[in-house]
Amino acid sequence: MKYPCKPIMIATMNAEDSELKDVFLDRIGIALNADTEPLSIEERVEAVRKVLTYSEGRMTSEELQELYTKEEQLKAAIVFSREYIKETKISNAQV
């Protein structure tokens, strides 16, 4: 007898111990950082719902477009930040 299975893994990690390899990050649907403002239970549930909706192919074209637009904005912000930080100088007092 066979049973369908959609496993879910919930894990925690201390970034000071080691870095998570890209091969694992590629397989993670939701990654939440604990050093930011904590999410409420409702926000966590909504995050899971969004990932399930995306992974099951149930997002509307408008939702997908919004997702891709936000992703492009984030990419642009990262590129800008990388360029900006090149010009940043740290004094001995700051170190």
Beta strands, then each sheet from edge to edge (+ up, - down):
end
